């Protein structure tokens, strides 16, 4: 999967070098699409078609990288004394 993502990133850089932000492939989408197609890669007679369709999807699922963007997350207090595996008796 990492090989496909690097190929997609290189292809995208050559297609549109003049952009405001730099872009990268959404890894969550890439993992999701790859997970759905792993079995079909081994069962199909012509996996090259499937790989080209997967590359097209990965090219479309890109995200801009904005410099200096931060989001402070809420800090939650953990009020549980036991983990989810252990249940209280009373």
DSSP file (Angstrom, degrees, kcal/mol; ACC not computed):
  #  RESIDUE AA STRUCTURE BP1 BP2  ACC     N-H-->O    O-->H-N    N-H-->O    O-->H-N    TCO  KAPPA ALPHA  PHI   PSI    X-CA   Y-CA   Z-CA
    1    1 A X     >        0   0    0      0, 0.0     4,-2.3     0, 0.0     5,-0.2   0.000 360.0 360.0 360.0 -39.9    0.0    0.0    0.0
    2    2 A X  H  >  +     0   0    0      1,-0.2     4,-2.3     2,-0.2     5,-0.2   0.855 360.0  54.4 -62.6 -34.4    2.8    2.4    0.8
    3    3 A X  H  > S+     0   0    0      2,-0.2     4,-2.0     1,-0.2    -1,-0.2   0.913 109.0  47.7 -65.0 -42.0    4.3    1.9   -2.7
    4    4 A X  H  > S+     0   0    0      2,-0.2     4,-2.5     1,-0.2    -2,-0.2   0.903 110.7  51.4 -65.8 -40.5    0.9    2.8   -4.2
    5    5 A X  H  X S+     0   0    0     -4,-2.3     4,-2.6     1,-0.2    -2,-0.2   0.909 110.1  48.6 -65.5 -41.4    0.6    5.9   -2.1
    6    6 A X  H  X S+     0   0    0     -4,-2.3     4,-2.3     2,-0.2    -1,-0.2   0.888 111.8  49.9 -66.2 -36.9    4.1    7.2   -3.0
    7    7 A X  H  X S+     0   0    0     -4,-2.0     4,-2.4     2,-0.2    -2,-0.2   0.908 111.4  48.7 -65.2 -41.0    3.3    6.6   -6.7
    8    8 A X  H  X S+     0   0    0     -4,-2.5     4,-2.5     2,-0.2    -2,-0.2   0.914 111.2  50.1 -64.9 -42.5    0.1    8.5   -6.3
    9    9 A X  H  X S+     0   0    0     -4,-2.6     4,-2.0     1,-0.2    -2,-0.2   0.913 112.1  47.2 -62.6 -42.9    1.9   11.4   -4.6
   10   10 A X  H  X S+     0   0    0     -4,-2.3     4,-1.7     2,-0.2    -1,-0.2   0.907 112.6  49.6 -64.7 -41.5    4.5   11.6   -7.3
   11   11 A X  H  X S+     0   0    0     -4,-2.4     4,-1.5     1,-0.2    -2,-0.2   0.901 111.1  49.2 -63.9 -41.8    1.9   11.5  -10.0
   12   12 A X  H  X S+     0   0    0     -4,-2.5     4,-2.1     1,-0.2    -1,-0.2   0.872 107.7  54.5 -67.3 -37.5   -0.1   14.2   -8.4
   13   13 A X  H  < S+     0   0    0     -4,-2.0    -1,-0.2     1,-0.2    -2,-0.2   0.870 109.5  47.5 -65.2 -36.5    3.0   16.5   -7.9
   14   14 A X  H  < S+     0   0    0     -4,-1.7     3,-0.3     1,-0.2    -1,-0.2   0.809 111.2  51.9 -74.9 -28.1    3.8   16.2  -11.6
   15   15 A X  H  < S+     0   0    0     -4,-1.5     2,-0.3     1,-0.2    -2,-0.2   0.915 126.1  15.9 -74.6 -42.8    0.2   17.0  -12.6
   16   16 A X     <  +     0   0    0     -4,-2.1    -1,-0.2     1,-0.1    -2,-0.1  -0.689  62.3 157.4-135.9  81.8   -0.3   20.2  -10.6
   17   17 A X        +     0   0    0     -3,-0.3     2,-1.2    -2,-0.3    -1,-0.1   0.752  64.4  74.1 -77.0 -21.8    2.9   21.8   -9.3
   18   18 A X        +     0   0    0      2,-0.0     2,-0.3     0, 0.0    -1,-0.2  -0.687  66.4 129.8 -96.6  83.6    1.3   25.3   -8.9
   19   19 A X        -     0   0    0     -2,-1.2     4,-0.0     1,-0.1     3,-0.0  -0.923  60.3-129.3-130.7 158.9   -0.9   25.0   -5.8
   20   20 A X  S    S+     0   0    0     -2,-0.3     2,-0.3     2,-0.0    -1,-0.1   0.937  94.4  31.2 -71.3 -47.0   -1.2   27.1   -2.6
   21   21 A X  S    S-     0   0    0     -3,-0.1     2,-0.3    45,-0.1    45,-0.1  -0.742  85.2-114.9-108.7 156.8   -0.9   24.2   -0.2
   22   22 A X  E     -A   65   0A   0     43,-0.8    43,-3.5    -2,-0.3     2,-0.3  -0.657  35.5-146.7 -84.6 152.1    1.0   20.9   -0.5
   23   23 A X  E     -A   64   0A   0     -2,-0.3     2,-0.3    41,-0.2    41,-0.2  -0.849  16.7-176.2-122.1 153.7   -1.2   17.8   -0.7
   24   24 A X  E     -A   63   0A   0     39,-2.2    39,-2.8    -2,-0.3     2,-0.2  -0.964  36.2 -90.8-143.1 162.6   -0.9   14.3    0.5
   25   25 A X  E     -A   62   0A   0     -2,-0.3     2,-0.8    37,-0.2    37,-0.2  -0.489  41.3-112.6 -74.7 139.1   -3.1   11.1    0.2
   26   26 A X     >  -     0   0    0     35,-2.2     4,-2.2    32,-0.2     5,-0.1  -0.626  27.0-160.7 -72.6 110.7   -5.6   10.5    2.9
   27   27 A X  H  > S+     0   0    0     -2,-0.8     4,-2.6     1,-0.2     5,-0.2   0.812  86.5  57.3 -68.3 -30.5   -4.2    7.4    4.6
   28   28 A X  H  > S+     0   0    0      2,-0.2     4,-2.1     1,-0.2    -1,-0.2   0.933 110.5  43.6 -65.0 -44.3   -7.4    6.4    6.3
   29   29 A X  H  > S+     0   0    0      2,-0.2     4,-2.7     1,-0.2     5,-0.2   0.889 112.7  53.3 -66.1 -38.7   -9.2    6.3    2.9
   30   30 A X  H  X S+     0   0    0     -4,-2.2     4,-2.4     1,-0.2    -2,-0.2   0.925 110.8  45.8 -63.6 -44.2   -6.2    4.4    1.4
   31   31 A X  H  X S+     0   0    0     -4,-2.6     4,-2.3     2,-0.2    -1,-0.2   0.899 113.0  51.1 -64.6 -39.6   -6.3    1.8    4.1
   32   32 A X  H  X S+     0   0    0     -4,-2.1     4,-1.4    -5,-0.2    -2,-0.2   0.931 113.6  43.0 -64.2 -46.6  -10.1    1.4    3.7
   33   33 A X  H  X S+     0   0    0     -4,-2.7     4,-1.0     1,-0.2    -1,-0.2   0.882 115.0  50.0 -68.2 -37.7  -10.0    1.0    0.0
   34   34 A X  H  X S+     0   0    0     -4,-2.4     4,-1.1    -5,-0.2     3,-0.4   0.881 106.4  55.7 -68.5 -37.1   -7.0   -1.3    0.1
   35   35 A X  H  < S+     0   0    0     -4,-2.3     4,-0.4     1,-0.2     3,-0.3   0.869 107.8  49.9 -61.8 -36.2   -8.7   -3.5    2.8
   36   36 A X  H  < S+     0   0    0     -4,-1.4     4,-0.3     1,-0.2    -1,-0.2   0.744 115.8  41.7 -73.9 -22.8  -11.7   -3.9    0.5
   37   37 A X  H  X S+     0   0    0     -4,-1.0     4,-1.6    -3,-0.4    -1,-0.2   0.466  84.8  91.5-107.6  -1.6   -9.6   -5.0   -2.5
   38   38 A X  H  X S+     0   0    0     -4,-1.1     4,-0.9    -3,-0.3     3,-0.2   0.927  91.4  44.8 -62.5 -45.2   -6.9   -7.3   -1.1
   39   39 A X  H >> S+     0   0    0     -4,-0.4     4,-1.4     1,-0.2     3,-0.6   0.901 111.0  53.7 -66.6 -39.9   -8.9  -10.5   -1.6
   40   40 A X  H 3> S+     0   0    0     -4,-0.3     4,-2.1     1,-0.2    -1,-0.2   0.801  98.9  64.2 -66.8 -26.9  -10.0   -9.5   -5.1
   41   41 A X  H 3< S+     0   0    0     -4,-1.6    -1,-0.2     1,-0.2    -2,-0.2   0.868 110.0  38.3 -62.5 -34.6   -6.3   -8.9   -6.1
   42   42 A X  H << S+     0   0    0     -4,-0.9    -1,-0.2    -3,-0.6    -2,-0.2   0.723 119.7  45.3 -88.7 -21.9   -5.6  -12.6   -5.5
   43   43 A X  H  < S+     0   0    0     -4,-1.4    -2,-0.2     3,-0.0    -3,-0.2   0.728  93.0  87.2 -96.2 -22.6   -8.9  -14.0   -7.0
   44   44 A X     <  -     0   0    0     -4,-2.1     3,-0.3    -5,-0.2     0, 0.0  -0.430  69.5-139.5 -78.6 152.5   -9.2  -11.9  -10.2
   45   45 A X  S    S+     0   0    0      1,-0.3     2,-0.5    -2,-0.1    -1,-0.1   0.820  99.3  35.0 -77.8 -31.9   -7.6  -13.1  -13.4
   46   46 A X    >>  +     0   0    0      1,-0.1     3,-0.7     2,-0.0     4,-0.7  -0.782  63.3 168.7-124.4  87.3   -6.5   -9.5  -14.4
   47   47 A X  H 3>  +     0   0    0     -2,-0.5     4,-2.3    -3,-0.3     5,-0.2   0.595  66.2  80.0 -75.2  -8.7   -5.6   -7.6  -11.2
   48   48 A X  H 3> S+     0   0    0      2,-0.2     4,-2.2     1,-0.2    -1,-0.2   0.877  90.9  51.6 -66.9 -36.5   -4.0   -4.7  -13.3
   49   49 A X  H <> S+     0   0    0     -3,-0.7     4,-2.2     2,-0.2    -1,-0.2   0.922 110.7  48.5 -62.4 -44.2   -7.5   -3.3  -13.9
   50   50 A X  H  X S+     0   0    0     -4,-0.7     4,-2.2     1,-0.2    -2,-0.2   0.891 110.7  50.7 -64.5 -40.0   -8.3   -3.3  -10.2
   51   51 A X  H  X S+     0   0    0     -4,-2.3     4,-2.2     2,-0.2    -1,-0.2   0.879 109.4  50.3 -66.2 -38.3   -5.0   -1.7   -9.4
   52   52 A X  H  X S+     0   0    0     -4,-2.2     4,-2.0     2,-0.2    -2,-0.2   0.892 111.1  48.8 -68.4 -37.7   -5.5    1.1  -11.9
   53   53 A X  H  X S+     0   0    0     -4,-2.2     4,-2.0     2,-0.2    -2,-0.2   0.893 111.1  50.8 -65.8 -38.9   -9.0    1.8  -10.5
   54   54 A X  H  X S+     0   0    0     -4,-2.2     4,-2.2     1,-0.2    -2,-0.2   0.891 108.6  51.5 -65.5 -39.1   -7.5    1.8   -7.0
   55   55 A X  H  X S+     0   0    0     -4,-2.2     4,-2.0     2,-0.2    -1,-0.2   0.896 108.0  52.7 -63.5 -40.2   -4.9    4.3   -8.1
   56   56 A X  H  X S+     0   0    0     -4,-2.0     4,-1.3     1,-0.2    -2,-0.2   0.895 109.9  48.1 -62.7 -40.0   -7.6    6.5   -9.6
   57   57 A X  H  X S+     0   0    0     -4,-2.0     4,-1.2     1,-0.2    -1,-0.2   0.903 110.6  51.1 -67.0 -40.7   -9.5    6.5   -6.3
   58   58 A X  H  < S+     0   0    0     -4,-2.2   -32,-0.2     1,-0.2    -2,-0.2   0.838 106.1  55.2 -67.1 -32.5   -6.3    7.3   -4.3
   59   59 A X  H  < S+     0   0    0     -4,-2.0    -1,-0.2     1,-0.2    -2,-0.2   0.862 109.0  48.6 -66.2 -34.7   -5.6   10.3   -6.6
   60   60 A X  H  < S+     0   0    0     -4,-1.3     2,-1.2     1,-0.2    -1,-0.2   0.730  99.0  70.3 -78.6 -22.1   -9.0   11.7   -5.9
   61   61 A X     <  +     0   0    0     -4,-1.2   -35,-2.2    -5,-0.1     2,-0.3  -0.637  69.8 138.6-100.3  78.9   -8.8   11.3   -2.1
   62   62 A X  E     -A   25   0A   0     -2,-1.2     2,-0.4   -37,-0.2   -37,-0.2  -0.834  36.4-152.9-119.4 158.3   -6.2   13.9   -1.2
   63   63 A X  E     -A   24   0A   0    -39,-2.8   -39,-2.2    -2,-0.3     2,-0.2  -0.980  20.6-118.2-129.6 141.1   -6.0   16.4    1.7
   64   64 A X  E     -A   23   0A   0     -2,-0.4     2,-0.7   -41,-0.2   -41,-0.2  -0.551  20.4-136.5 -76.2 144.6   -4.2   19.8    1.8
   65   65 A X  E     -A   22   0A   0    -43,-3.5   -43,-0.8    -2,-0.2     2,-0.6  -0.903  21.0-164.3-101.0 111.5   -1.5   20.2    4.3
   66   66 A X    >   -     0   0    0     -2,-0.7     3,-1.1   -45,-0.1     2,-0.2  -0.861  16.3-129.8-101.3 124.2   -1.9   23.6    6.0
   67   67 A X  T 3  S+     0   0    0     -2,-0.6     3,-0.1     1,-0.2    -2,-0.0  -0.462  85.6  15.7 -73.4 139.7    1.1   24.9    7.9
   68   68 A X  T 3  S+     0   0    0      1,-0.2     2,-0.5    -2,-0.2    -1,-0.2   0.601  84.2 141.8  78.8  12.5    0.6   26.1   11.5
   69   69 A X    <   +     0   0    0     -3,-1.1     2,-0.3     2,-0.0    -1,-0.2  -0.774  19.7 165.7 -91.1 126.5   -2.9   24.5   12.0
   70   70 A X        -     0   0    0     -2,-0.5     2,-0.5    -3,-0.1    -3,-0.0  -0.986  21.5-161.3-137.1 148.2   -3.5   23.1   15.4
   71   71 A X        -     0   0    0     -2,-0.3     2,-0.5     2,-0.0    -2,-0.0  -0.970  16.8-140.9-130.9 115.2   -6.6   22.0   17.2
   72   72 A X        -     0   0    0     -2,-0.5     2,-0.2     1,-0.0     3,-0.0  -0.636  22.3-142.3 -78.5 127.7   -6.6   21.7   20.9
   73   73 A X        -     0   0    0     -2,-0.5     2,-0.2     1,-0.1    -1,-0.0  -0.589  20.4-101.1 -91.3 150.2   -8.5   18.7   22.0
   74   74 A X        -     0   0    0     -2,-0.2     2,-0.6     1,-0.1    -1,-0.1  -0.471  32.5-135.2 -67.4 136.6  -10.7   18.5   25.0
   75   75 A X        -     0   0    0     -2,-0.2     2,-0.4    -3,-0.0    -1,-0.1  -0.848  21.4-159.0 -94.9 123.9   -9.1   16.7   27.9
   76   76 A X        -     0   0    0     -2,-0.6     2,-0.4     2,-0.0     0, 0.0  -0.815  12.5-130.3-105.0 142.5  -11.4   14.2   29.5
   77   77 A X        -     0   0    0     -2,-0.4     2,-0.9     2,-0.0     3,-0.0  -0.737  18.3-132.3 -87.9 136.7  -11.1   12.9   33.0
   78   78 A X        +     0   0    0     -2,-0.4    -1,-0.0     1,-0.1    -2,-0.0  -0.799  27.3 176.2 -91.3 107.3  -11.3    9.1   33.3
   79   79 A X        +     0   0    0     -2,-0.9     2,-0.3     2,-0.0    -1,-0.1   0.455  46.2 105.3 -91.5  -1.2  -13.7    8.5   36.1
   80   80 A X        -     0   0    0      1,-0.1     4,-0.1    -3,-0.0    -2,-0.0  -0.625  49.2-168.2 -82.2 135.5  -13.7    4.7   35.8
   81   81 A X  S    S+     0   0    0     -2,-0.3     2,-0.3     2,-0.1    -1,-0.1   0.680  75.4  46.3 -91.9 -20.5  -11.8    2.8   38.3
   82   82 A X  S    S-     0   0    0      4,-0.1     6,-0.1     1,-0.1    -1,-0.0  -0.869  86.6-114.3-121.1 153.2  -12.0   -0.4   36.4
   83   83 A X    >   -     0   0    0     -2,-0.3     3,-0.8     1,-0.1    -2,-0.1  -0.238  40.0 -96.7 -76.5 175.7  -11.4   -1.1   32.7
   84   84 A X  T 3  S+     0   0    0      1,-0.2    -1,-0.1    -4,-0.1    -2,-0.0   0.754 121.0  62.3 -66.9 -23.4  -14.2   -2.3   30.5
   85   85 A X  T 3  S+     0   0    0      2,-0.0     2,-0.4     1,-0.0    -1,-0.2   0.793  97.3  65.2 -73.8 -26.4  -13.2   -5.9   30.9
   86   86 A X    <   -     0   0    0     -3,-0.8     2,-0.4     0, 0.0    -4,-0.1  -0.825  69.9-159.7-102.1 135.5  -13.9   -5.9   34.6
   87   87 A X        -     0   0    0     -2,-0.4     2,-0.1     2,-0.0    -4,-0.1  -0.885  21.2-116.7-112.3 143.0  -17.4   -5.3   36.0
   88   88 A X        -     0   0    0     -2,-0.4    -6,-0.0     1,-0.1     0, 0.0  -0.467  15.6-138.4 -73.6 149.9  -18.2   -4.2   39.4
   89   89 A X              0   0    0      1,-0.1    -1,-0.1    -2,-0.1    -2,-0.0   0.806 360.0 360.0 -80.2 -29.5  -20.2   -6.7   41.6
   90   90 A X              0   0    0     -3,-0.0    -1,-0.1     0, 0.0    -2,-0.0   0.393 360.0 360.0-124.2 360.0  -22.5   -4.1   43.1
